[in-house]
């Protein structure tokens, strides 16, 4: 009987099928590993960026206050400048996707000491405006020293400048921050020892996935500073 060299067609087909199954398994394993790596990288980045964003917002809220004018023996009744926040975030989880516009505003001021001989320097108070806004799934935090450059929704809440209070120097501006992939923004207000405390919570979601990251901080407002919901 003659012995044929090489492979038969059936042997080639069987070998090709086995190789194809092996390659499909390798590809699926690679794709699964790649997706896990990307999701893990996104979670790490989201946790870090949301924490930095909330810490910046907390710092701003904790130094925002009312306008004070010092004189030799008295302090004028302060001009009330509450922190303004969107009512949609008040003890609720406000969806950020599709939302555009201002969702928070605050005034950062230094006291006016023009009329106090007891002060180290007789100077006008300074003003910095802070705007928290939403833009199609992202949160933006920005400071201003010129009210005319702010979004129109924030202008009515800005302190009128001139006289006792002037614009702060440019060095007082903080770098703008943007946080993307934001699904929900929430604020809970409580009063502790007569002071208002705000629990700020942000939920981020990976686009196209159910993977989420939740971060929160607590901000202690200065005594006498209130919150106004709009």
The 8 nearest C-alpha neighbors of each residue, nearest first, counted from 0:
[[1, 2, 3, 4, 5, 7, 6, 8],
 [0, 2, 3, 4, 5, 6, 7, 8],
 [1, 3, 0, 4, 5, 6, 7, 10],
 [4, 2, 1, 5, 6, 7, 0, 8],
 [3, 5, 2, 6, 7, 1, 8, 10],
 [6, 4, 3, 7, 2, 10, 8, 11],
 [7, 5, 10, 8, 11, 4, 9, 3],
 [6, 8, 10, 9, 11, 5, 12, 3],
 [7, 9, 11, 10, 12, 6, 13, 5],
 [10, 8, 12, 11, 7, 13, 6, 14],
 [9, 11, 13, 7, 8, 12, 6, 14],
 [12, 10, 8, 14, 9, 13, 15, 7],
 [11, 13, 15, 9, 10, 14, 16, 8],
 [14, 12, 16, 10, 15, 11, 9, 17],
 [15, 13, 11, 17, 16, 12, 10, 18],
 [16, 14, 18, 12, 13, 17, 19, 11],
 [17, 15, 19, 13, 18, 14, 12, 20],
 [16, 18, 14, 20, 19, 15, 21, 13],
 [19, 17, 21, 15, 16, 20, 22, 14],
 [20, 18, 16, 22, 21, 17, 15, 23],
 [21, 19, 23, 17, 18, 22, 16, 24],
 [20, 22, 18, 24, 19, 23, 17, 25],
 [21, 23, 25, 19, 24, 20, 26, 18],
 [24, 22, 26, 20, 25, 21, 19, 27],
 [25, 23, 27, 21, 22, 26, 28, 20],
 [24, 26, 22, 28, 23, 27, 29, 21],
 [27, 25, 29, 23, 28, 24, 22, 30],
 [28, 26, 30, 24, 29, 25, 31, 23],
 [27, 29, 25, 31, 26, 30, 24, 32],
 [30, 28, 26, 32, 27, 31, 33, 25],
 [31, 29, 33, 27, 32, 28, 26, 34],
 [32, 30, 28, 34, 33, 29, 27, 35],
 [31, 33, 29, 35, 30, 34, 28, 36],
 [32, 34, 30, 36, 35, 31, 29, 37],
 [35, 33, 37, 31, 36, 32, 38, 30],
 [36, 34, 32, 38, 33, 37, 39, 31],
 [35, 37, 33, 39, 34, 38, 40, 32],
 [38, 36, 40, 34, 39, 35, 41, 33],
 [39, 37, 41, 35, 40, 36, 34, 42],
 [38, 40, 36, 42, 41, 37, 35, 43],
 [41, 39, 37, 43, 38, 42, 36, 44],
 [40, 42, 38, 44, 39, 43, 45, 37],
 [43, 41, 45, 39, 44, 40, 46, 38],
 [44, 42, 40, 46, 41, 45, 39, 47],
 [43, 45, 41, 47, 42, 46, 48, 40],
 [46, 44, 42, 48, 47, 43, 49, 41],
 [47, 45, 43, 49, 44, 48, 42, 50],
 [46, 48, 44, 50, 45, 49, 51, 43],
 [49, 47, 51, 45, 50, 46, 44, 52],
 [50, 48, 52, 46, 51, 47, 45, 53],
 [49, 51, 53, 47, 48, 52, 46, 54],
 [52, 50, 54, 48, 49, 53, 55, 47],
 [53, 51, 49, 55, 50, 54, 48, 56],
 [52, 54, 56, 50, 55, 51, 57, 49],
 [55, 53, 57, 51, 56, 52, 50, 58],
 [54, 56, 58, 52, 53, 57, 51, 59],
 [55, 57, 53, 59, 54, 58, 60, 52],
 [58, 56, 54, 218, 60, 55, 59, 53],
 [59, 57, 55, 61, 56, 60, 54, 62],
 [58, 60, 56, 57, 62, 61, 63, 55],
 [61, 59, 63, 57, 62, 58, 56, 220],
 [60, 62, 220, 58, 59, 219, 63, 218],
 [63, 61, 59, 60, 64, 107, 58, 221],
 [64, 62, 107, 60, 106, 61, 59, 105],
 [63, 65, 224, 107, 62, 106, 221, 80],
 [64, 66, 80, 79, 78, 77, 67, 224],
 [65, 67, 78, 77, 110, 108, 64, 79],
 [68, 66, 110, 77, 111, 65, 69, 75],
 [67, 69, 111, 75, 110, 74, 112, 70],
 [70, 68, 74, 112, 115, 111, 73, 75],
 [69, 71, 115, 114, 73, 72, 74, 68],
 [72, 70, 115, 116, 73, 117, 69, 114],
 [71, 73, 70, 74, 115, 69, 117, 116],
 [74, 72, 70, 71, 75, 69, 68, 76],
 [73, 75, 69, 70, 68, 76, 67, 72],
 [74, 76, 68, 77, 73, 69, 67, 70],
 [75, 77, 74, 78, 67, 68, 79, 66],
 [78, 76, 67, 66, 75, 79, 65, 68],
 [77, 79, 66, 65, 80, 76, 67, 75],
 [78, 80, 65, 77, 81, 66, 224, 64],
 [81, 79, 65, 78, 64, 82, 106, 66],
 [82, 80, 225, 226, 224, 227, 83, 79],
 [81, 83, 226, 105, 227, 104, 225, 84],
 [84, 82, 227, 104, 103, 228, 226, 81],
 [85, 83, 103, 228, 102, 86, 229, 227],
 [84, 86, 102, 229, 87, 228, 88, 103],
 [87, 85, 89, 228, 88, 229, 84, 102],
 [86, 88, 85, 93, 89, 91, 92, 90],
 [87, 89, 185, 93, 91, 86, 186, 85],
 [88, 90, 86, 186, 91, 87, 187, 185],
 [91, 89, 187, 186, 88, 185, 92, 188],
 [92, 90, 88, 89, 185, 93, 87, 186],
 [91, 93, 185, 183, 184, 88, 94, 90],
 [92, 94, 88, 184, 183, 87, 91, 185],
 [95, 93, 183, 182, 96, 92, 184, 98],
 [94, 96, 136, 98, 182, 183, 97, 93],
 [97, 95, 136, 135, 98, 94, 182, 181],
 [96, 98, 135, 95, 136, 99, 134, 94],
 [99, 97, 95, 135, 96, 133, 134, 100],
 [100, 98, 134, 133, 135, 97, 101, 132],
 [99, 101, 132, 133, 102, 134, 98, 152],
 [100, 102, 132, 103, 131, 152, 133, 130],
 [103, 101, 85, 132, 84, 131, 100, 133],
 [102, 104, 84, 131, 83, 101, 130, 85],
 [105, 103, 130, 83, 129, 82, 131, 84],
 [104, 106, 82, 129, 128, 63, 83, 107],
 [107, 105, 128, 63, 127, 129, 108, 64],
 [106, 108, 63, 127, 126, 64, 128, 62],
 [109, 107, 126, 125, 106, 127, 110, 64],
 [108, 110, 124, 125, 111, 126, 107, 66],
 [111, 109, 124, 67, 68, 112, 108, 66],
 [110, 112, 124, 123, 68, 113, 163, 69],
 [113, 111, 121, 69, 122, 115, 114, 123],
 [114, 112, 121, 122, 123, 111, 115, 163],
 [113, 115, 70, 112, 69, 116, 121, 71],
 [116, 114, 70, 71, 117, 112, 118, 113],
 [115, 117, 118, 71, 114, 121, 70, 119],
 [116, 118, 115, 71, 119, 70, 120, 112],
 [119, 117, 120, 116, 115, 112, 121, 69],
 [118, 120, 117, 121, 116, 112, 115, 122],
 [121, 119, 118, 122, 112, 113, 116, 117],
 [120, 122, 113, 112, 118, 115, 114, 119],
 [123, 121, 113, 112, 120, 111, 124, 163],
 [122, 124, 111, 163, 164, 113, 112, 125],
 [123, 125, 111, 164, 110, 109, 163, 165],
 [126, 124, 167, 165, 109, 164, 166, 108],
 [125, 127, 108, 166, 167, 107, 165, 128],
 [128, 126, 107, 144, 143, 106, 167, 108],
 [127, 129, 106, 143, 142, 105, 107, 144],
 [130, 128, 142, 105, 104, 141, 106, 143],
 [129, 131, 104, 141, 140, 103, 132, 142],
 [132, 130, 140, 103, 139, 102, 101, 104],
 [131, 133, 101, 102, 139, 100, 138, 130],
 [134, 132, 138, 99, 100, 137, 98, 139],
 [133, 135, 99, 137, 136, 98, 138, 100],
 [136, 134, 97, 96, 98, 137, 99, 133],
 [135, 137, 96, 95, 181, 180, 134, 179],
 [136, 138, 179, 134, 178, 181, 133, 135],
 [139, 137, 133, 178, 177, 132, 134, 179],
 [138, 140, 177, 132, 131, 176, 133, 178],
 [141, 139, 131, 176, 175, 130, 177, 132],
 [140, 142, 175, 130, 129, 139, 176, 131],
 [143, 141, 129, 128, 172, 173, 130, 127],
 [142, 144, 128, 145, 127, 129, 172, 146],
 [143, 145, 127, 166, 167, 128, 146, 126],
 [144, 146, 147, 143, 148, 166, 149, 128],
 [147, 145, 148, 149, 154, 144, 157, 143],
 [146, 148, 145, 149, 154, 150, 151, 144],
 [149, 147, 146, 145, 150, 143, 144, 151],
 [148, 150, 146, 147, 151, 154, 153, 143],
 [149, 151, 152, 153, 154, 148, 101, 100],
 [150, 152, 154, 153, 149, 155, 147, 148],
 [153, 151, 150, 154, 101, 155, 100, 149],
 [154, 152, 151, 150, 156, 155, 149, 104],
 [153, 155, 157, 151, 156, 152, 146, 149],
 [156, 154, 157, 153, 152, 151, 158, 159],
 [157, 155, 154, 153, 158, 104, 80, 105],
 [156, 158, 154, 155, 159, 146, 128, 153],
 [157, 159, 160, 156, 106, 126, 80, 164],
 [160, 158, 157, 161, 164, 146, 165, 156],
 [159, 161, 165, 164, 158, 166, 162, 163],
 [162, 160, 165, 164, 163, 159, 166, 123],
 [161, 163, 164, 160, 165, 123, 124, 159],
 [162, 164, 123, 111, 124, 161, 165, 113],
 [165, 163, 124, 123, 125, 160, 161, 162],
 [166, 164, 125, 160, 161, 126, 124, 167],
 [165, 167, 126, 144, 125, 168, 127, 160],
 [166, 168, 125, 126, 144, 127, 171, 165],
 [169, 167, 170, 171, 166, 144, 172, 125],
 [168, 170, 171, 172, 167, 144, 166, 143],
 [169, 171, 168, 172, 173, 167, 144, 174],
 [172, 170, 169, 168, 167, 173, 127, 144],
 [173, 171, 170, 169, 142, 174, 143, 144],
 [172, 174, 142, 175, 171, 141, 170, 143],
 [173, 175, 176, 172, 141, 142, 140, 171],
 [176, 174, 141, 140, 173, 177, 142, 139],
 [175, 177, 140, 139, 174, 141, 178, 52],
 [178, 176, 139, 138, 179, 140, 137, 175],
 [177, 179, 138, 137, 139, 176, 49, 181],
 [178, 180, 137, 181, 136, 177, 138, 203],
 [179, 181, 203, 204, 136, 137, 182, 205],
 [182, 180, 203, 136, 179, 137, 183, 202],
 [181, 183, 203, 95, 202, 94, 204, 96],
 [184, 182, 94, 202, 93, 92, 95, 201],
 [185, 183, 201, 93, 92, 200, 88, 202],
 [184, 186, 88, 92, 200, 91, 199, 93],
 [187, 185, 199, 89, 88, 198, 90, 200],
 [186, 188, 90, 198, 197, 89, 189, 199],
 [189, 187, 197, 196, 198, 186, 195, 190],
 [188, 190, 196, 195, 197, 191, 187, 198],
 [189, 191, 195, 194, 196, 193, 192, 188],
 [190, 192, 194, 193, 195, 189, 196, 219],
 [193, 191, 194, 190, 195, 222, 196, 189],
 [192, 194, 191, 190, 195, 222, 223, 196],
 [195, 193, 191, 190, 222, 192, 196, 220],
 [196, 194, 190, 220, 189, 219, 191, 197],
 [195, 197, 219, 189, 218, 190, 188, 220],
 [198, 196, 188, 218, 217, 187, 199, 186],
 [197, 199, 217, 187, 186, 216, 188, 200],
 [198, 200, 186, 215, 216, 185, 197, 217],
 [199, 201, 215, 185, 214, 184, 186, 198],
 [202, 200, 184, 214, 213, 183, 215, 185],
 [203, 201, 213, 183, 182, 212, 181, 184],
 [202, 204, 181, 212, 182, 211, 180, 213],
 [205, 203, 211, 180, 210, 182, 206, 181],
 [204, 206, 208, 210, 207, 180, 211, 209],
 [207, 205, 208, 204, 180, 209, 210, 203],
 [206, 208, 205, 209, 204, 210, 180, 38],
 [209, 207, 205, 210, 206, 204, 211, 38],
 [210, 208, 211, 205, 204, 207, 206, 212],
 [209, 211, 208, 205, 204, 212, 38, 42],
 [212, 210, 204, 203, 209, 205, 213, 202],
 [211, 213, 203, 202, 204, 46, 42, 214],
 [214, 212, 202, 201, 203, 211, 215, 200],
 [215, 213, 201, 200, 50, 49, 202, 212],
 [214, 216, 200, 199, 201, 198, 213, 217],
 [217, 215, 199, 198, 53, 218, 200, 57],
 [218, 216, 198, 197, 199, 219, 196, 57],
 [217, 219, 197, 57, 196, 61, 220, 198],
 [220, 218, 196, 61, 195, 197, 221, 217],
 [221, 219, 61, 195, 196, 218, 224, 60],
 [220, 222, 224, 61, 223, 64, 219, 62],
 [223, 221, 194, 224, 220, 193, 195, 225],
 [222, 224, 221, 225, 194, 65, 64, 220],
 [225, 223, 222, 221, 81, 64, 220, 65],
 [224, 226, 81, 82, 223, 227, 195, 220],
 [227, 225, 82, 81, 83, 228, 224, 84],
 [226, 228, 83, 81, 82, 84, 229, 225],
 [229, 227, 84, 86, 85, 83, 226, 89],
 [228, 85, 86, 84, 227, 83, 87, 102]]
